């Protein structure tokens, strides 16, 4: 998302597919897994996965056209993205699975009001074109929903939610000492960027997207840098293509690092590259060894690779199950601690991450305190919001990806909401983002959270 987007998405009152919906929490029904054909199972196992995700669709839309897929293509594409690119698997430890028990109390039907209209859960699922929704309270499942034939084994792609995952990994690397400081110039780790527009940019600038480097993130412009990045990733030599693209950008005239906020996936890829250079392993391997197996994620995941086993796409490319997205949210909600209490993050890392930048472009009417931190979002505050809604916005942190991917975390109330969606457009107006905040408040009220 660029400065014009933040959390701006237009309301889409459309169901793209009329496929079965399964939910848990309110109606306590389960999805019924189908048998994976032998040929598909062989292809799946060739990727190195322990379990074959379902559904395993036979026909996939072209990866290079990701930005212009139809909604039906997007459903298939997003749950099979891990098959469309080079892949690095990060494995779970079957002997160490963090349990997600069913919450004993039933979830009261949430109700929320938008512009004098009252809506419920089914309205939200329809408006947001939800393909997966998980609500955790105190580490227990309060509600779980799969739409458009997705299942508990589906590996859904994160889009830019991955940026927040990488941000957490950077924090772990800082605590371990692999990265000395976020104020280090990135050329200390990536000397290949010397004498380019990235010279003089710090890791903090990259994390906050305040590098001052010119980058066009417009998802509707086929000539944008982001569109070119998408084509690079789908090509025969993705690393060489992406590196040439990112090295070749210029600086905004007269803008110093730290002065202007502008969303930049090219810079986010470099955050991942700094992590890889500092730790000596790809993002996926660092995630597996430092967090995935230690926290007790249940399933294997896949990170999009540019060079398998060496270089991953740090700006996006994380693919995992709904519940494991939720477990990641629990780790963050718990302050970056393992279930046994071991601290993996510097004690002030989350405070740093949510000290929203006040660089020009980050502060606006909906975000008077700034809207972006270390690759985490602050919720835009809707016009006319009451004190309770403002308080909720101010205490939550949001990992967000285009077309409606979300992890919303309220650490103070031990609430995590994970959402998979296939919006009709990557960007739009304020309504969908506002609705997410209204809905989160309704969920917390249904869960017994007091304002």
Buried (B, 14 or more C-beta within 10 A) or exposed (E): BBBEBBBBBBBBEEBBBEBEBBBBBBEEEEBEEEEBEEEBEEBBEEBEBEBBBBBBBEEBBEBBBBBBBBBBBBBBBBBBBBBBBBBBBBBBBEEEBBEBEEBEEEBEEBBBEBEEEEBEBEBBBBBBBBBBBBBBBEBBBBBBBBBBBBBBBBBBBBBBBBBBBBBBBBBBBBBBEBBEEBEBBBBBBBEEBEEBBBEBBBBBBBBBBBBBBBBBBBBEEEEBBBBBBBBBBBEEEBBEBBBEBBBEBEBBEEBEBBBBBBBBBBBBBBBBBBBBBBBEBBBBBBBBBBBBBBBBBBBBBBBBBBBBEEBBBBBBBBBBBBBBBBBBBBBBBBEBBBBEEEEBBBEEBBEBBBBBBEBEBBBEEBBEEBBBBBBBBBBBBBEEBEEEBBBBBEBBBBBBBBBBBBBBBBBEBBBBBBBBBBBBBBBBEBBBBBBBBBBBBBBBBBBEBEE
